[in-house]
């Protein structure tokens, strides 16, 4: 189960990373774009892919919603995972 969960999380992050790359490509070629709300929601599900997509493709780095919002999402998710891990360690599971 742990391996499956990790594989799904990796796949979601890869999809989000690709989504940021596709949107950057579309921006450069003046094509139909992926809505910002879709990019933000996808980053909530795959924050690592979203952050890497921002950095690698240099995409949305000037927009505060992304430049500030994505790191805040990352910190919140990291705190939540840490709290859950600590809870399960205390429970002995």
PDB file with one MODEL, atoms N, CA, C and O in Angstrom:
MODEL        1
ATOM      1  N   UNK A   1       0.820  -1.202   0.000  1.00  0.00           N
ATOM      2  CA  UNK A   1       0.000   0.000   0.000  1.00  0.00           C
ATOM      3  C   UNK A   1       0.860   1.262   0.000  1.00  0.00           C
ATOM      4  O   UNK A   1       0.552   2.224  -0.702  1.00  0.00           O
ATOM      5  N   UNK A   2       1.941   1.260   0.787  1.00  0.00           N
ATOM      6  CA  UNK A   2       2.813   2.431   0.840  1.00  0.00           C
ATOM      7  C   UNK A   2       3.461   2.701  -0.514  1.00  0.00           C
ATOM      8  O   UNK A   2       3.594   3.853  -0.926  1.00  0.00           O
ATOM      9  N   UNK A   3       3.866   1.629  -1.206  1.00  0.00           N
ATOM     10  CA  UNK A   3       4.494   1.791  -2.524  1.00  0.00           C
ATOM     11  C   UNK A   3       3.494   2.312  -3.543  1.00  0.00           C
ATOM     12  O   UNK A   3       3.839   3.130  -4.395  1.00  0.00           O
ATOM     13  N   UNK A   4       2.266   1.843  -3.458  1.00  0.00           N
ATOM     14  CA  UNK A   4       1.229   2.315  -4.371  1.00  0.00           C
ATOM     15  C   UNK A   4       0.944   3.797  -4.140  1.00  0.00           C
ATOM     16  O   UNK A   4       0.837   4.570  -5.092  1.00  0.00           O
ATOM     17  N   UNK A   5       0.825   4.183  -2.892  1.00  0.00           N
ATOM     18  CA  UNK A   5       0.584   5.583  -2.564  1.00  0.00           C
ATOM     19  C   UNK A   5       1.726   6.469  -3.055  1.00  0.00           C
ATOM     20  O   UNK A   5       1.491   7.550  -3.593  1.00  0.00           O
ATOM     21  N   UNK A   6       2.941   6.014  -2.871  1.00  0.00           N
ATOM     22  CA  UNK A   6       4.104   6.765  -3.341  1.00  0.00           C
ATOM     23  C   UNK A   6       4.119   6.863  -4.863  1.00  0.00           C
ATOM     24  O   UNK A   6       4.456   7.912  -5.413  1.00  0.00           O
ATOM     25  N   UNK A   7       3.760   5.785  -5.543  1.00  0.00           N
ATOM     26  CA  UNK A   7       3.722   5.787  -7.009  1.00  0.00           C
ATOM     27  C   UNK A   7       2.654   6.746  -7.531  1.00  0.00           C
ATOM     28  O   UNK A   7       2.880   7.463  -8.506  1.00  0.00           O
ATOM     29  N   UNK A   8       1.495   6.755  -6.881  1.00  0.00           N
ATOM     30  CA  UNK A   8       0.430   7.674  -7.287  1.00  0.00           C
ATOM     31  C   UNK A   8       0.858   9.122  -7.051  1.00  0.00           C
ATOM     32  O   UNK A   8       0.626   9.985  -7.898  1.00  0.00           O
ATOM     33  N   UNK A   9       1.481   9.387  -5.906  1.00  0.00           N
ATOM     34  CA  UNK A   9       1.945  10.744  -5.602  1.00  0.00           C
ATOM     35  C   UNK A   9       2.993  11.198  -6.621  1.00  0.00           C
ATOM     36  O   UNK A   9       2.976  12.347  -7.062  1.00  0.00           O
ATOM     37  N   UNK A  10       3.894  10.306  -6.989  1.00  0.00           N
ATOM     38  CA  UNK A  10       4.917  10.626  -7.985  1.00  0.00           C
ATOM     39  C   UNK A  10       4.273  10.901  -9.344  1.00  0.00           C
ATOM     40  O   UNK A  10       4.676  11.833 -10.040  1.00  0.00           O
ATOM     41  N   UNK A  11       3.281  10.101  -9.725  1.00  0.00           N
ATOM     42  CA  UNK A  11       2.601  10.298 -11.005  1.00  0.00           C
ATOM     43  C   UNK A  11       1.859  11.631 -11.040  1.00  0.00           C
ATOM     44  O   UNK A  11       1.887  12.328 -12.054  1.00  0.00           O
ATOM     45  N   UNK A  12       1.203  11.986  -9.954  1.00  0.00           N
ATOM     46  CA  UNK A  12       0.484  13.268  -9.886  1.00  0.00           C
ATOM     47  C   UNK A  12       1.470  14.425 -10.012  1.00  0.00           C
ATOM     48  O   UNK A  12       1.213  15.382 -10.742  1.00  0.00           O
ATOM     49  N   UNK A  13       2.593  14.343  -9.306  1.00  0.00           N
ATOM     50  CA  UNK A  13       3.589  15.406  -9.380  1.00  0.00           C
ATOM     51  C   UNK A  13       4.190  15.516 -10.771  1.00  0.00           C
ATOM     52  O   UNK A  13       4.451  16.623 -11.241  1.00  0.00           O
ATOM     53  N   UNK A  14       4.414  14.400 -11.434  1.00  0.00           N
ATOM     54  CA  UNK A  14       4.919  14.424 -12.804  1.00  0.00           C
ATOM     55  C   UNK A  14       3.901  15.075 -13.729  1.00  0.00           C
ATOM     56  O   UNK A  14       4.268  15.869 -14.594  1.00  0.00           O
ATOM     57  N   UNK A  15       2.632  14.747 -13.553  1.00  0.00           N
ATOM     58  CA  UNK A  15       1.581  15.346 -14.377  1.00  0.00           C
ATOM     59  C   UNK A  15       1.500  16.858 -14.167  1.00  0.00           C
ATOM     60  O   UNK A  15       1.318  17.611 -15.124  1.00  0.00           O
ATOM     61  N   UNK A  16       1.633  17.298 -12.927  1.00  0.00           N
ATOM     62  CA  UNK A  16       1.590  18.736 -12.632  1.00  0.00           C
ATOM     63  C   UNK A  16       2.800  19.430 -13.250  1.00  0.00           C
ATOM     64  O   UNK A  16       2.668  20.502 -13.839  1.00  0.00           O
ATOM     65  N   UNK A  17       3.972  18.824 -13.119  1.00  0.00           N
ATOM     66  CA  UNK A  17       5.191  19.372 -13.724  1.00  0.00           C
ATOM     67  C   UNK A  17       5.009  19.541 -15.232  1.00  0.00           C
ATOM     68  O   UNK A  17       5.342  20.589 -15.787  1.00  0.00           O
ATOM     69  N   UNK A  18       4.485  18.517 -15.888  1.00  0.00           N
ATOM     70  CA  UNK A  18       4.256  18.573 -17.342  1.00  0.00           C
ATOM     71  C   UNK A  18       3.234  19.646 -17.674  1.00  0.00           C
ATOM     72  O   UNK A  18       3.368  20.344 -18.679  1.00  0.00           O
ATOM     73  N   UNK A  19       2.205  19.783 -16.829  1.00  0.00           N
ATOM     74  CA  UNK A  19       1.179  20.795 -17.056  1.00  0.00           C
ATOM     75  C   UNK A  19       1.785  22.203 -17.060  1.00  0.00           C
ATOM     76  O   UNK A  19       1.434  23.034 -17.898  1.00  0.00           O
ATOM     77  N   UNK A  20       2.693  22.461 -16.122  1.00  0.00           N
ATOM     78  CA  UNK A  20       3.354  23.767 -16.089  1.00  0.00           C
ATOM     79  C   UNK A  20       4.204  23.979 -17.339  1.00  0.00           C
ATOM     80  O   UNK A  20       4.250  25.083 -17.880  1.00  0.00           O
ATOM     81  N   UNK A  21       4.870  22.929 -17.793  1.00  0.00           N
ATOM     82  CA  UNK A  21       5.669  23.028 -19.015  1.00  0.00           C
ATOM     83  C   UNK A  21       4.807  23.284 -20.241  1.00  0.00           C
ATOM     84  O   UNK A  21       5.165  24.093 -21.097  1.00  0.00           O
ATOM     85  N   UNK A  22       3.682  22.602 -20.327  1.00  0.00           N
ATOM     86  CA  UNK A  22       2.765  22.792 -21.450  1.00  0.00           C
ATOM     87  C   UNK A  22       2.224  24.221 -21.443  1.00  0.00           C
ATOM     88  O   UNK A  22       2.147  24.856 -22.495  1.00  0.00           O
ATOM     89  N   UNK A  23       1.850  24.731 -20.274  1.00  0.00           N
ATOM     90  CA  UNK A  23       1.320  26.089 -20.207  1.00  0.00           C
ATOM     91  C   UNK A  23       2.381  27.115 -20.596  1.00  0.00           C
ATOM     92  O   UNK A  23       2.065  28.108 -21.251  1.00  0.00           O
ATOM     93  N   UNK A  24       3.619  26.892 -20.207  1.00  0.00           N
ATOM     94  CA  UNK A  24       4.704  27.805 -20.593  1.00  0.00           C
ATOM     95  C   UNK A  24       4.889  27.775 -22.109  1.00  0.00           C
ATOM     96  O   UNK A  24       5.055  28.820 -22.739  1.00  0.00           O
ATOM     97  N   UNK A  25       4.860  26.580 -22.691  1.00  0.00           N
ATOM     98  CA  UNK A  25       4.973  26.452 -24.141  1.00  0.00           C
ATOM     99  C   UNK A  25       3.852  27.218 -24.830  1.00  0.00           C
ATOM    100  O   UNK A  25       4.087  27.944 -25.796  1.00  0.00           O
ATOM    101  N   UNK A  26       2.627  27.050 -24.325  1.00  0.00           N
ATOM    102  CA  UNK A  26       1.481  27.734 -24.908  1.00  0.00           C
ATOM    103  C   UNK A  26       1.604  29.246 -24.762  1.00  0.00           C
ATOM    104  O   UNK A  26       1.201  29.995 -25.652  1.00  0.00           O
ATOM    105  N   UNK A  27       2.159  29.690 -23.642  1.00  0.00           N
ATOM    106  CA  UNK A  27       2.342  31.130 -23.428  1.00  0.00           C
ATOM    107  C   UNK A  27       3.315  31.697 -24.462  1.00  0.00           C
ATOM    108  O   UNK A  27       3.082  32.769 -25.020  1.00  0.00           O
ATOM    109  N   UNK A  28       4.394  30.980 -24.709  1.00  0.00           N
ATOM    110  CA  UNK A  28       5.392  31.450 -25.680  1.00  0.00           C
ATOM    111  C   UNK A  28       4.852  31.460 -27.106  1.00  0.00           C
ATOM    112  O   UNK A  28       5.267  32.286 -27.919  1.00  0.00           O
ATOM    113  N   UNK A  29       3.940  30.559 -27.413  1.00  0.00           N
ATOM    114  CA  UNK A  29       3.434  30.432 -28.774  1.00  0.00           C
ATOM    115  C   UNK A  29       2.031  31.017 -28.946  1.00  0.00           C
ATOM    116  O   UNK A  29       1.346  30.738 -29.930  1.00  0.00           O
ATOM    117  N   UNK A  30       1.620  31.829 -27.978  1.00  0.00           N
ATOM    118  CA  UNK A  30       0.347  32.544 -28.029  1.00  0.00           C
ATOM    119  C   UNK A  30      -0.826  31.623 -28.364  1.00  0.00           C
ATOM    120  O   UNK A  30      -1.634  31.918 -29.244  1.00  0.00           O
ATOM    121  N   UNK A  31      -0.899  30.513 -27.651  1.00  0.00           N
ATOM    122  CA  UNK A  31      -1.994  29.557 -27.826  1.00  0.00           C
ATOM    123  C   UNK A  31      -2.909  29.595 -26.606  1.00  0.00           C
ATOM    124  O   UNK A  31      -2.629  30.283 -25.624  1.00  0.00           O
ATOM    125  N   UNK A  32      -4.002  28.848 -26.684  1.00  0.00           N
ATOM    126  CA  UNK A  32      -4.939  28.747 -25.568  1.00  0.00           C
ATOM    127  C   UNK A  32      -4.193  28.260 -24.337  1.00  0.00           C
ATOM    128  O   UNK A  32      -3.403  27.320 -24.416  1.00  0.00           O
ATOM    129  N   UNK A  33      -4.444  28.905 -23.186  1.00  0.00           N
ATOM    130  CA  UNK A  33      -3.690  28.633 -21.962  1.00  0.00           C
ATOM    131  C   UNK A  33      -4.501  27.831 -20.962  1.00  0.00           C
ATOM    132  O   UNK A  33      -5.731  27.804 -21.007  1.00  0.00           O
ATOM    133  N   UNK A  34      -3.786  27.182 -20.063  1.00  0.00           N
ATOM    134  CA  UNK A  34      -4.408  26.484 -18.950  1.00  0.00           C
ATOM    135  C   UNK A  34      -4.790  27.549 -17.918  1.00  0.00           C
ATOM    136  O   UNK A  34      -3.954  28.381 -17.566  1.00  0.00           O
ATOM    137  N   UNK A  35      -6.031  27.544 -17.429  1.00  0.00           N
ATOM    138  CA  UNK A  35      -6.440  28.569 -16.446  1.00  0.00           C
ATOM    139  C   UNK A  35      -5.558  28.532 -15.188  1.00  0.00           C
ATOM    140  O   UNK A  35      -5.138  27.466 -14.738  1.00  0.00           O
ATOM    141  N   UNK A  36      -5.290  29.714 -14.639  1.00  0.00           N
ATOM    142  CA  UNK A  36      -4.470  29.806 -13.423  1.00  0.00           C
ATOM    143  C   UNK A  36      -5.088  29.009 -12.282  1.00  0.00           C
ATOM    144  O   UNK A  36      -4.368  28.391 -11.497  1.00  0.00           O
ATOM    145  N   UNK A  37      -6.409  29.017 -12.182  1.00  0.00           N
ATOM    146  CA  UNK A  37      -7.051  28.264 -11.103  1.00  0.00           C
ATOM    147  C   UNK A  37      -6.740  26.776 -11.224  1.00  0.00           C
ATOM    148  O   UNK A  37      -6.561  26.098 -10.212  1.00  0.00           O
ATOM    149  N   UNK A  38      -6.675  26.269 -12.436  1.00  0.00           N
ATOM    150  CA  UNK A  38      -6.337  24.859 -12.651  1.00  0.00           C
ATOM    151  C   UNK A  38      -4.897  24.592 -12.232  1.00  0.00           C
ATOM    152  O   UNK A  38      -4.607  23.561 -11.624  1.00  0.00           O
ATOM    153  N   UNK A  39      -4.000  25.512 -12.553  1.00  0.00           N
ATOM    154  CA  UNK A  39      -2.601  25.342 -12.172  1.00  0.00           C
ATOM    155  C   UNK A  39      -2.433  25.359 -10.652  1.00  0.00           C
ATOM    156  O   UNK A  39      -1.663  24.570 -10.104  1.00  0.00           O
ATOM    157  N   UNK A  40      -3.147  26.252  -9.973  1.00  0.00           N
ATOM    158  CA  UNK A  40      -3.051  26.329  -8.511  1.00  0.00           C
ATOM    159  C   UNK A  40      -3.633  25.074  -7.863  1.00  0.00           C
ATOM    160  O   UNK A  40      -3.016  24.496  -6.969  1.00  0.00           O
ATOM    161  N   UNK A  41      -4.800  24.657  -8.304  1.00  0.00           N
ATOM    162  CA  UNK A  41      -5.426  23.457  -7.727  1.00  0.00           C
ATOM    163  C   UNK A  41      -4.569  22.227  -7.979  1.00  0.00           C
ATOM    164  O   UNK A  41      -4.429  21.370  -7.107  1.00  0.00           O
ATOM    165  N   UNK A  42      -3.996  22.141  -9.176  1.00  0.00           N
ATOM    166  CA  UNK A  42      -3.133  20.987  -9.460  1.00  0.00           C
ATOM    167  C   UNK A  42      -1.885  21.023  -8.583  1.00  0.00           C
ATOM    168  O   UNK A  42      -1.378  19.976  -8.180  1.00  0.00           O
ATOM    169  N   UNK A  43      -1.389  22.219  -8.286  1.00  0.00           N
ATOM    170  CA  UNK A  43      -0.207  22.338  -7.421  1.00  0.00           C
ATOM    171  C   UNK A  43      -0.531  21.923  -5.990  1.00  0.00           C
ATOM    172  O   UNK A  43       0.345  21.432  -5.279  1.00  0.00           O
ATOM    173  N   UNK A  44      -1.761  22.109  -5.564  1.00  0.00           N
ATOM    174  CA  UNK A  44      -2.140  21.640  -4.226  1.00  0.00           C
ATOM    175  C   UNK A  44      -2.014  20.126  -4.164  1.00  0.00           C
ATOM    176  O   UNK A  44      -1.568  19.573  -3.158  1.00  0.00           O
ATOM    177  N   UNK A  45      -2.404  19.464  -5.233  1.00  0.00           N
ATOM    178  CA  UNK A  45      -2.325  18.001  -5.275  1.00  0.00           C
ATOM    179  C   UNK A  45      -0.907  17.498  -5.520  1.00  0.00           C
ATOM    180  O   UNK A  45      -0.529  16.432  -5.035  1.00  0.00           O
ATOM    181  N   UNK A  46      -0.127  18.262  -6.271  1.00  0.00           N
ATOM    182  CA  UNK A  46       1.239  17.858  -6.596  1.00  0.00           C
ATOM    183  C   UNK A  46       2.186  19.038  -6.443  1.00  0.00           C
ATOM    184  O   UNK A  46       2.709  19.560  -7.428  1.00  0.00           O
ATOM    185  N   UNK A  47       2.400  19.451  -5.205  1.00  0.00           N
ATOM    186  CA  UNK A  47       3.157  20.667  -4.935  1.00  0.00           C
ATOM    187  C   UNK A  47       4.599  20.585  -5.415  1.00  0.00           C
ATOM    188  O   UNK A  47       5.152  21.582  -5.879  1.00  0.00           O
ATOM    189  N   UNK A  48       5.204  19.432  -5.313  1.00  0.00           N
ATOM    190  CA  UNK A  48       6.593  19.304  -5.760  1.00  0.00           C
ATOM    191  C   UNK A  48       6.672  19.512  -7.274  1.00  0.00           C
ATOM    192  O   UNK A  48       7.565  20.206  -7.761  1.00  0.00           O
ATOM    193  N   UNK A  49       5.746  18.915  -8.013  1.00  0.00           N
ATOM    194  CA  UNK A  49       5.706  19.117  -9.458  1.00  0.00           C
ATOM    195  C   UNK A  49       5.433  20.561  -9.819  1.00  0.00           C
ATOM    196  O   UNK A  49       6.007  21.080 -10.777  1.00  0.00           O
ATOM    197  N   UNK A  50       4.557  21.222  -9.060  1.00  0.00           N
ATOM    198  CA  UNK A  50       4.262  22.634  -9.312  1.00  0.00           C
ATOM    199  C   UNK A  50       5.463  23.525  -9.071  1.00  0.00           C
ATOM    200  O   UNK A  50       5.774  24.394  -9.885  1.00  0.00           O
ATOM    201  N   UNK A  51       6.139  23.310  -7.951  1.00  0.00           N
ATOM    202  CA  UNK A  51       7.327  24.119  -7.655  1.00  0.00           C
ATOM    203  C   UNK A  51       8.443  23.864  -8.662  1.00  0.00           C
ATOM    204  O   UNK A  51       9.089  24.803  -9.129  1.00  0.00           O
ATOM    205  N   UNK A  52       8.668  22.604  -8.995  1.00  0.00           N
ATOM    206  CA  UNK A  52       9.701  22.301  -9.989  1.00  0.00           C
ATOM    207  C   UNK A  52       9.332  22.861 -11.356  1.00  0.00           C
ATOM    208  O   UNK A  52      10.197  23.345 -12.085  1.00  0.00           O
ATOM    209  N   UNK A  53       8.055  22.796 -11.704  1.00  0.00           N
ATOM    210  CA  UNK A  53       7.606  23.369 -12.971  1.00  0.00           C
ATOM    211  C   UNK A  53       7.838  24.869 -13.027  1.00  0.00           C
ATOM    212  O   UNK A  53       8.248  25.404 -14.057  1.00  0.00           O
ATOM    213  N   UNK A  54       7.573  25.544 -11.918  1.00  0.00           N
ATOM    214  CA  UNK A  54       7.843  26.985 -11.853  1.00  0.00           C
ATOM    215  C   UNK A  54       9.320  27.272 -12.053  1.00  0.00           C
ATOM    216  O   UNK A  54       9.687  28.168 -12.813  1.00  0.00           O
ATOM    217  N   UNK A  55      10.163  26.516 -11.376  1.00  0.00           N
ATOM    218  CA  UNK A  55      11.603  26.775 -11.422  1.00  0.00           C
ATOM    219  C   UNK A  55      12.226  26.361 -12.753  1.00  0.00           C
ATOM    220  O   UNK A  55      12.972  27.135 -13.354  1.00  0.00           O
ATOM    221  N   UNK A  56      11.933  25.169 -13.207  1.00  0.00           N
ATOM    222  CA  UNK A  56      12.551  24.657 -14.433  1.00  0.00           C
ATOM    223  C   UNK A  56      12.095  25.448 -15.655  1.00  0.00           C
ATOM    224  O   UNK A  56      12.915  25.813 -16.498  1.00  0.00           O
ATOM    225  N   UNK A  57      10.803  25.712 -15.757  1.00  0.00           N
ATOM    226  CA  UNK A  57      10.272  26.401 -16.927  1.00  0.00           C
ATOM    227  C   UNK A  57      10.232  27.922 -16.744  1.00  0.00           C
ATOM    228  O   UNK A  57       9.858  28.650 -17.663  1.00  0.00           O
ATOM    229  N   UNK A  58      10.617  28.396 -15.563  1.00  0.00           N
ATOM    230  CA  UNK A  58      10.539  29.825 -15.226  1.00  0.00           C
ATOM    231  C   UNK A  58       9.168  30.368 -15.568  1.00  0.00           C
ATOM    232  O   UNK A  58       9.017  31.363 -16.278  1.00  0.00           O
ATOM    233  N   UNK A  59       8.173  29.674 -15.034  1.00  0.00           N
ATOM    234  CA  UNK A  59       6.789  29.977 -15.369  1.00  0.00           C
ATOM    235  C   UNK A  59       6.024  30.441 -14.142  1.00  0.00           C
ATOM    236  O   UNK A  59       6.058  29.795 -13.094  1.00  0.00           O
ATOM    237  N   UNK A  60       5.342  31.550 -14.278  1.00  0.00           N
ATOM    238  CA  UNK A  60       4.515  32.140 -13.220  1.00  0.00           C
ATOM    239  C   UNK A  60       5.345  32.623 -12.027  1.00  0.00           C
ATOM    240  O   UNK A  60       4.810  32.769 -10.928  1.00  0.00           O
ATOM    241  N   UNK A  61       6.607  32.866 -12.220  1.00  0.00           N
ATOM    242  CA  UNK A  61       7.468  33.279 -11.108  1.00  0.00           C
ATOM    243  C   UNK A  61       7.242  34.718 -10.677  1.00  0.00           C
ATOM    244  O   UNK A  61       7.623  35.091  -9.567  1.00  0.00           O
ATOM    245  N   UNK A  62       6.635  35.526 -11.518  1.00  0.00           N
ATOM    246  CA  UNK A  62       6.384  36.930 -11.162  1.00  0.00           C
ATOM    247  C   UNK A  62       4.992  37.165 -10.580  1.00  0.00           C
ATOM    248  O   UNK A  62       4.697  38.252 -10.083  1.00  0.00           O
ATOM    249  N   UNK A  63       4.157  36.163 -10.642  1.00  0.00           N
ATOM    250  CA  UNK A  63       2.802  36.302 -10.107  1.00  0.00           C
ATOM    251  C   UNK A  63       2.803  35.917  -8.633  1.00  0.00           C
ATOM    252  O   UNK A  63       3.167  34.792  -8.291  1.00  0.00           O
ATOM    253  N   UNK A  64       2.396  36.843  -7.745  1.00  0.00           N
ATOM    254  CA  UNK A  64       2.412  36.550  -6.306  1.00  0.00           C
ATOM    255  C   UNK A  64       1.605  35.307  -5.926  1.00  0.00           C
ATOM    256  O   UNK A  64       1.971  34.577  -5.004  1.00  0.00           O
ATOM    257  N   UNK A  65       0.497  35.074  -6.649  1.00  0.00           N
ATOM    258  CA  UNK A  65      -0.327  33.902  -6.372  1.00  0.00           C
ATOM    259  C   UNK A  65       0.518  32.623  -6.446  1.00  0.00           C
ATOM    260  O   UNK A  65       0.260  31.663  -5.720  1.00  0.00           O
ATOM    261  N   UNK A  66       1.508  32.615  -7.309  1.00  0.00           N
ATOM    262  CA  UNK A  66       2.359  31.446  -7.496  1.00  0.00           C
ATOM    263  C   UNK A  66       3.673  31.584  -6.724  1.00  0.00           C
ATOM    264  O   UNK A  66       4.088  30.658  -6.027  1.00  0.00           O
ATOM    265  N   UNK A  67       4.319  32.732  -6.848  1.00  0.00           N
ATOM    266  CA  UNK A  67       5.630  32.933  -6.217  1.00  0.00           C
ATOM    267  C   UNK A  67       5.554  32.856  -4.697  1.00  0.00           C
ATOM    268  O   UNK A  67       6.500  32.410  -4.047  1.00  0.00           O
ATOM    269  N   UNK A  68       4.435  33.289  -4.133  1.00  0.00           N
ATOM    270  CA  UNK A  68       4.248  33.215  -2.681  1.00  0.00           C
ATOM    271  C   UNK A  68       3.347  32.027  -2.328  1.00  0.00           C
ATOM    272  O   UNK A  68       3.611  31.296  -1.373  1.00  0.00           O
ATOM    273  N   UNK A  69       2.297  31.850  -3.101  1.00  0.00           N
ATOM    274  CA  UNK A  69       1.305  30.829  -2.795  1.00  0.00           C
ATOM    275  C   UNK A  69       1.835  29.408  -2.811  1.00  0.00           C
ATOM    276  O   UNK A  69       1.531  28.630  -1.906  1.00  0.00           O
ATOM    277  N   UNK A  70       2.622  29.048  -3.821  1.00  0.00           N
ATOM    278  CA  UNK A  70       3.118  27.679  -3.896  1.00  0.00           C
ATOM    279  C   UNK A  70       4.071  27.333  -2.760  1.00  0.00           C
ATOM    280  O   UNK A  70       3.948  26.249  -2.188  1.00  0.00           O
ATOM    281  N   UNK A  71       5.027  28.210  -2.402  1.00  0.00           N
ATOM    282  CA  UNK A  71       5.848  27.890  -1.227  1.00  0.00           C
ATOM    283  C   UNK A  71       5.025  27.777   0.060  1.00  0.00           C
ATOM    284  O   UNK A  71       5.335  26.951   0.919  1.00  0.00           O
ATOM    285  N   UNK A  72       3.984  28.595   0.201  1.00  0.00           N
ATOM    286  CA  UNK A  72       3.125  28.505   1.388  1.00  0.00           C
ATOM    287  C   UNK A  72       2.397  27.160   1.401  1.00  0.00           C
ATOM    288  O   UNK A  72       2.290  26.518   2.446  1.00  0.00           O
ATOM    289  N   UNK A  73       1.898  26.739   0.241  1.00  0.00           N
ATOM    290  CA  UNK A  73       1.245  25.426   0.151  1.00  0.00           C
ATOM    291  C   UNK A  73       2.239  24.334   0.531  1.00  0.00           C
ATOM    292  O   UNK A  73       1.895  23.413   1.272  1.00  0.00           O
ATOM    293  N   UNK A  74       3.460  24.430   0.033  1.00  0.00           N
ATOM    294  CA  UNK A  74       4.488  23.433   0.342  1.00  0.00           C
ATOM    295  C   UNK A  74       4.741  23.352   1.848  1.00  0.00           C
ATOM    296  O   UNK A  74       4.810  22.261   2.415  1.00  0.00           O
ATOM    297  N   UNK A  75       4.878  24.507   2.486  1.00  0.00           N
ATOM    298  CA  UNK A  75       5.132  24.537   3.928  1.00  0.00           C
ATOM    299  C   UNK A  75       3.950  23.935   4.685  1.00  0.00           C
ATOM    300  O   UNK A  75       4.142  23.147   5.612  1.00  0.00           O
ATOM    301  N   UNK A  76       2.740  24.299   4.298  1.00  0.00           N
ATOM    302  CA  UNK A  76       1.553  23.744   4.971  1.00  0.00           C
ATOM    303  C   UNK A  76       1.484  22.229   4.819  1.00  0.00           C
ATOM    304  O   UNK A  76       1.184  21.515   5.776  1.00  0.00           O
ATOM    305  N   UNK A  77       1.764  21.742   3.609  1.00  0.00           N
ATOM    306  CA  UNK A  77       1.730  20.292   3.400  1.00  0.00           C
ATOM    307  C   UNK A  77       2.847  19.601   4.178  1.00  0.00           C
ATOM    308  O   UNK A  77       2.639  18.517   4.723  1.00  0.00           O
ATOM    309  N   UNK A  78       4.029  20.215   4.234  1.00  0.00           N
ATOM    310  CA  UNK A  78       5.142  19.624   4.983  1.00  0.00           C
ATOM    311  C   UNK A  78       4.814  19.550   6.472  1.00  0.00           C
ATOM    312  O   UNK A  78       5.111  18.549   7.124  1.00  0.00           O
ATOM    313  N   UNK A  79       4.202  20.603   7.011  1.00  0.00           N
ATOM    314  CA  UNK A  79       3.809  20.603   8.422  1.00  0.00           C
ATOM    315  C   UNK A  79       2.758  19.524   8.666  1.00  0.00           C
ATOM    316  O   UNK A  79       2.837  18.793   9.654  1.00  0.00           O
ATOM    317  N   UNK A  80       1.785  19.422   7.782  1.00  0.00           N
ATOM    318  CA  UNK A  80       0.746  18.411   7.935  1.00  0.00           C
ATOM    319  C   UNK A  80       1.328  16.996   7.896  1.00  0.00           C
ATOM    320  O   UNK A  80       0.971  16.158   8.723  1.00  0.00           O
ATOM    321  N   UNK A  81       2.212  16.730   6.950  1.00  0.00           N
ATOM    322  CA  UNK A  81       2.834  15.403   6.856  1.00  0.00           C
ATOM    323  C   UNK A  81       3.661  15.122   8.107  1.00  0.00           C
ATOM    324  O   UNK A  81       3.642  14.005   8.623  1.00  0.00           O
ATOM    325  N   UNK A  82       4.384  16.124   8.595  1.00  0.00           N
ATOM    326  CA  UNK A  82       5.178  15.951   9.817  1.00  0.00           C
ATOM    327  C   UNK A  82       4.287  15.638  11.018  1.00  0.00           C
ATOM    328  O   UNK A  82       4.615  14.777  11.835  1.00  0.00           O
ATOM    329  N   UNK A  83       3.170  16.335  11.118  1.00  0.00           N
ATOM    330  CA  UNK A  83       2.248  16.082  12.227  1.00  0.00           C
ATOM    331  C   UNK A  83       1.654  14.680  12.143  1.00  0.00           C
ATOM    332  O   UNK A  83       1.532  13.990  13.155  1.00  0.00           O
ATOM    333  N   UNK A  84       1.288  14.267  10.944  1.00  0.00           N
ATOM    334  CA  UNK A  84       0.735  12.923  10.767  1.00  0.00           C
ATOM    335  C   UNK A  84       1.788  11.860  11.072  1.00  0.00           C
ATOM    336  O   UNK A  84       1.488  10.854  11.715  1.00  0.00           O
ATOM    337  N   UNK A  85       3.011  12.080  10.615  1.00  0.00           N
ATOM    338  CA  UNK A  85       4.085  11.119  10.884  1.00  0.00           C
ATOM    339  C   UNK A  85       4.348  11.032  12.380  1.00  0.00           C
ATOM    340  O   UNK A  85       4.524   9.936  12.911  1.00  0.00           O
ATOM    341  N   UNK A  86       4.377  12.163  13.063  1.00  0.00           N
ATOM    342  CA  UNK A  86       4.605  12.169  14.507  1.00  0.00           C
ATOM    343  C   UNK A  86       3.467  11.453  15.223  1.00  0.00           C
ATOM    344  O   UNK A  86       3.700  10.719  16.184  1.00  0.00           O
ATOM    345  N   UNK A  87       2.250  11.661  14.765  1.00  0.00           N
ATOM    346  CA  UNK A  87       1.089  10.999  15.376  1.00  0.00           C
ATOM    347  C   UNK A  87       1.205   9.479  15.236  1.00  0.00           C
ATOM    348  O   UNK A  87       0.978   8.738  16.193  1.00  0.00           O
ATOM    349  N   UNK A  88       1.559   9.031  14.041  1.00  0.00           N
ATOM    350  CA  UNK A  88       1.665   7.583  13.830  1.00  0.00           C
ATOM    351  C   UNK A  88       2.858   6.988  14.566  1.00  0.00           C
ATOM    352  O   UNK A  88       2.807   5.834  14.991  1.00  0.00           O
ATOM    353  N   UNK A  89       3.924   7.751  14.721  1.00  0.00           N
ATOM    354  CA  UNK A  89       5.075   7.257  15.489  1.00  0.00           C
ATOM    355  C   UNK A  89       4.717   7.116  16.967  1.00  0.00           C
ATOM    356  O   UNK A  89       5.116   6.153  17.620  1.00  0.00           O
ATOM    357  N   UNK A  90       3.964   8.080  17.486  1.00  0.00           N
ATOM    358  CA  UNK A  90       3.537   8.016  18.895  1.00  0.00           C
ATOM    359  C   UNK A  90       2.582   6.849  19.095  1.00  0.00           C
ATOM    360  O   UNK A  90       2.623   6.185  20.131  1.00  0.00           O
ATOM    361  N   UNK A  91       1.727   6.595  18.120  1.00  0.00           N
ATOM    362  CA  UNK A  91       0.773   5.500  18.210  1.00  0.00           C
ATOM    363  C   UNK A  91       1.446   4.146  18.039  1.00  0.00           C
ATOM    364  O   UNK A  91       0.870   3.118  18.396  1.00  0.00           O
ATOM    365  N   UNK A  92       2.663   4.137  17.496  1.00  0.00           N
ATOM    366  CA  UNK A  92       3.401   2.899  17.321  1.00  0.00           C
ATOM    367  C   UNK A  92       2.968   2.091  16.115  1.00  0.00           C
ATOM    368  O   UNK A  92       3.110   0.869  16.099  1.00  0.00           O
ATOM    369  N   UNK A  93       2.450   2.754  15.121  1.00  0.00           N
ATOM    370  CA  UNK A  93       1.995   2.050  13.914  1.00  0.00           C
ATOM    371  C   UNK A  93       3.041   2.082  12.849  1.00  0.00           C
ATOM    372  O   UNK A  93       2.833   1.540  11.763  1.00  0.00           O
TER     373      UNK A  93
ENDMDL
END
